[in-house]
Amino acid sequence: EGRGRAGMQEIRVIDTTLRDAHQSLWATRMTTAMMLPVAERMDRAGFEAIDLMSAIQFDVCVRYLKENPWERLRLMRSRVTRTPLQSAMRSKSLLSFDVQPDDVNDLWLECLAKNGVRRVRAIDALCDMDNIAGILRRVKELGMQSVGSIVFCESPVHTDLLYATKTRELIERAGIDVMMIKDPGGLLTPDRIRTLVPALLAVTGKVPLEIHSHCMTGLAPLVYLEAVKLGVTQIQTSIAPLANGSAQPAIQTIARNLRSQGYTVNVDDQLIGEVGAHFRRVAQNEGLPLGVPLEY
């Protein structure tokens, strides 16, 4: 009831600035010290969740930044007290591309929960739900919000029917809280999303549908707007200037466009502007690139 009807729907925002944005634009080189000065402001900005730590962040913290990634989690949780911090499980591989035993993955999830993570998403690039259904059930047992996903790809077998079937399977097997369309290659187009979203909504029931894409072709902002019109209620964005380019769409632009179409986006524009100004200064001081919108 009311899906896709502007003026009736609040669109919730998951922020990716501290995770995928700098992974895409800065080769994951954002340090904890760069995050802490704006942590409280991001906590008050009104995000549904703040994406903070995936496998590559743990790897880069140790390998290149010489930081303790668990300490990053604890320091951020001490400042981010109201907004759930999100982490991710890349199938059963954790930090490498080797499959890990289930008890190792369980221990990792327990450590995430102990150190302040409140939301975990799991992905399997081949849509093999055997690899993530158990993980997502364990996430819920530990009291965290579970986010399932399908990974979008273009091929003769990656049809709307396949994705709908896999979505139904994951909901039935894992009882997930949220279902996400993950488009790491930025391959989605407005035309493709018009058939994909209705197919997924036909099987999600009361489970919210979330979208995550990248701006490599310049189309992701348009894909997001089209997805919302079709019934997607949660979007993953980052804060400009750590947006666009190969990162996610900018919340500043997406929020303005959604509001102009009658949707409610309850984020604090002033706080977001202050966070964006902070990272602009960081980029200038460190000689790091800024995200630029790409022309389609």
C-alpha positions in Angstrom: 0.0 0.0 0.0 1.5 3.3 -1.0 4.7 1.9 -2.4 6.3 4.3 -4.8 3.8 7.0 -4.1 5.6 10.3 -3.2 4.4 12.1 -0.2 3.6 8.9 1.7 7.0 7.4 2.0 10.1 8.1 4.1 13.3 7.0 2.5 16.0 5.8 4.9 19.6 6.5 4.3 22.6 4.2 5.0 25.8 6.2 4.9 28.9 4.7 3.2 31.3 7.6 3.6 33.5 5.9 6.1 33.6 2.5 4.3 32.9 2.2 0.5 33.4 5.9 -0.4 37.0 6.0 0.6 37.5 2.4 -0.5 36.4 3.5 -4.0 38.1 6.9 -4.1 41.0 6.7 -1.7 42.0 3.0 -1.9 40.6 2.6 1.6 43.3 4.9 3.1 41.0 6.9 5.4 42.5 6.6 8.9 40.6 6.5 12.2 42.0 9.9 13.0 40.2 11.3 9.9 36.9 9.9 11.1 36.8 10.7 14.8 36.4 14.5 14.5 33.0 14.1 12.7 31.8 10.9 14.3 29.3 12.6 16.7 27.9 14.8 13.9 27.4 11.8 11.6 25.7 10.0 14.5 23.2 12.9 14.8 22.7 13.3 11.1 19.7 10.9 10.9 21.1 7.9 9.1 19.5 4.5 9.3 23.0 3.0 9.7 26.7 4.0 9.1 28.7 1.5 7.1 32.1 1.3 8.7 34.0 -2.0 8.3 34.1 -4.6 5.6 36.9 -7.1 5.0 39.1 -4.7 3.1 39.1 -2.2 5.9 40.5 -4.8 8.4 43.1 -5.7 5.8 44.2 -2.1 5.0 44.2 -1.1 8.7 46.8 -3.7 9.5 48.8 -3.9 6.2 49.1 -0.2 5.3 47.8 2.1 8.0 49.4 0.2 10.9 46.2 0.5 12.9 44.2 -1.9 15.0 40.9 -2.3 13.2 39.1 -3.5 16.3 40.2 -0.4 18.1 38.7 1.7 15.2 35.4 -0.1 15.9 35.6 0.6 19.6 36.6 4.2 19.2 33.8 4.9 16.7 31.2 3.1 18.9 32.1 5.3 21.8 31.2 8.3 19.7 28.4 6.9 17.6 25.9 5.9 20.2 22.5 6.1 18.5 23.1 5.0 14.9 23.9 1.3 14.1 27.4 0.7 12.8 27.4 -1.8 9.9 30.0 -4.4 9.0 29.9 -7.1 6.2 30.6 -10.7 5.6 32.0 -11.5 2.1 30.5 -15.0 1.8 32.6 -17.4 3.9 35.9 -15.9 3.0 36.4 -13.2 5.7 39.6 -11.3 4.9 41.0 -13.5 2.1 39.5 -15.4 -0.9 39.8 -18.7 1.0 36.7 -20.3 2.4 36.8 -20.3 6.2 35.3 -22.9 8.5 31.9 -22.0 9.9 33.2 -21.8 13.5 35.8 -19.2 12.4 33.0 -17.1 10.8 30.9 -17.5 13.9 33.7 -16.2 16.1 34.2 -13.3 13.8 30.5 -12.4 14.1 30.7 -12.6 17.9 33.7 -10.3 17.8 31.8 -7.8 15.6 28.9 -7.8 18.1 31.2 -7.5 21.1 33.0 -4.5 19.6 29.9 -2.5 18.8 28.5 -3.6 15.4 24.7 -3.6 15.3 24.1 -4.3 11.6 25.7 -7.0 9.3 25.1 -7.6 5.7 26.3 -10.7 3.9 27.0 -11.2 0.2 27.8 -14.1 -2.1 28.8 -13.0 -5.6 27.5 -16.3 -7.1 24.2 -16.1 -5.3 25.0 -19.3 -3.5 22.7 -18.8 -0.5 24.2 -21.9 1.2 27.2 -19.6 1.9 25.3 -16.8 3.7 22.0 -18.2 5.0 23.7 -19.6 8.2 25.7 -16.4 8.7 22.6 -14.3 8.6 20.8 -16.5 11.0 23.8 -16.2 13.4 23.7 -12.5 13.0 20.1 -12.4 14.3 20.9 -14.8 17.1 23.6 -12.3 18.3 21.0 -9.5 18.3 22.2 -7.6 15.2 20.2 -6.6 12.2 20.7 -8.9 9.3 20.9 -7.6 5.7 20.8 -10.1 2.9 21.7 -9.3 -0.7 21.8 -10.3 -4.3 24.8 -9.2 -6.3 23.8 -7.7 -9.7 25.5 -8.9 -12.8 24.7 -8.8 -16.6 24.6 -12.2 -18.2 22.1 -14.6 -19.8 21.5 -16.3 -16.5 21.2 -13.2 -14.3 17.5 -12.7 -14.9 14.8 -11.1 -12.8 13.5 -14.6 -12.1 16.8 -15.7 -10.8 17.1 -12.8 -8.5 13.5 -13.1 -7.3 14.0 -16.8 -6.6 17.2 -16.2 -4.7 15.6 -13.4 -2.7 12.7 -15.6 -1.7 15.1 -18.4 -0.7 17.2 -16.1 1.5 14.1 -14.6 3.3 12.7 -18.1 3.9 16.0 -19.6 5.1 17.4 -16.8 7.1 14.5 -14.5 8.1 16.5 -11.4 7.2 15.5 -7.9 8.3 16.5 -6.1 5.0 17.1 -7.2 1.4 19.7 -5.3 -0.6 20.4 -5.0 -4.3 24.2 -4.8 -4.4 25.6 -3.4 -7.7 29.3 -3.2 -7.1 30.1 -2.7 -10.8 27.7 0.2 -11.3 26.0 -1.8 -14.0 22.4 -1.0 -13.3 20.5 1.3 -15.6 17.1 3.0 -15.2 15.6 0.6 -17.7 17.0 -2.5 -15.9 15.8 -1.4 -12.5 12.3 -0.9 -13.8 11.9 -4.7 -14.1 14.2 -5.9 -11.3 12.6 -4.0 -8.4 9.0 -5.1 -9.1 10.2 -8.7 -9.4 11.9 -8.5 -6.0 9.1 -6.7 -4.3 6.7 -9.4 -5.4 8.6 -11.8 -3.0 9.9 -9.6 -0.2 6.7 -9.1 1.7 7.3 -6.8 4.6 11.1 -7.0 4.3 12.4 -3.6 3.2 14.3 -3.4 -0.1 17.6 -1.4 -0.2 19.9 -0.4 -3.1 23.6 0.0 -3.3 25.4 1.1 -6.5 28.4 3.0 -7.8 28.6 6.0 -10.1 31.1 4.7 -12.7 28.7 5.3 -15.7 27.1 8.3 -14.2 23.7 6.5 -14.0 23.6 5.5 -10.4 21.8 8.7 -9.2 19.1 8.2 -11.8 18.9 4.5 -10.9 18.3 5.4 -7.2 15.5 7.8 -8.1 13.8 5.3 -10.3 14.2 2.6 -7.7 12.5 4.7 -5.1 9.6 5.4 -7.4 9.2 1.7 -7.8 9.2 1.0 -4.0 12.7 0.8 -2.7 12.7 2.4 0.7 16.4 2.4 1.7 19.3 3.8 -0.2 23.1 3.7 0.3 24.8 7.0 -0.3 28.0 8.9 0.7 28.7 12.5 1.6 30.1 14.7 -1.1 33.0 15.3 -1.8 33.5 11.6 -0.9 30.8 10.6 -3.4 30.3 10.2 -7.1 33.2 9.1 -9.3 33.6 5.4 -8.5 31.8 5.8 -5.2 28.1 6.0 -4.3 25.7 8.9 -5.2 25.9 12.0 -3.0 23.3 12.2 -0.3 23.1 16.0 -0.8 21.9 15.6 -4.4 19.8 12.5 -3.8 18.0 14.0 -0.8 17.2 17.2 -2.7 15.8 15.4 -5.7 13.7 13.0 -3.6 12.3 15.8 -1.5 11.4 17.7 -4.7 9.4 14.6 -5.7 7.5 14.6 -2.4 9.4 12.0 -0.5 10.6 12.4 3.1 14.3 12.2 3.8 15.0 12.8 7.5 18.7 13.7 7.4 20.2 16.9 8.8 21.5 18.9 5.8 23.6 21.2 8.0 25.5 18.4 9.8 26.0 16.6 6.5 27.5 19.8 5.0 29.9 20.1 8.0 31.0 16.5 7.5 31.5 17.2 3.8 33.6 20.3 4.5 35.8 18.3 7.0 36.6 15.6 4.4 37.3 18.3 1.7 39.9 19.7 4.1 41.3 16.2 4.7 41.6 15.6 1.0 43.3 18.9 0.4 45.8 18.4 3.3 46.6 14.8 2.3 46.6 15.2 -1.5 43.7 12.8 -1.9 41.2 12.9 -4.8 37.6 14.1 -4.6 34.7 12.4 -6.2 33.4 14.1 -9.4 30.1 13.4 -11.0 30.6 11.6 -14.3 28.8 12.5 -17.5 26.7 9.8 -19.0 
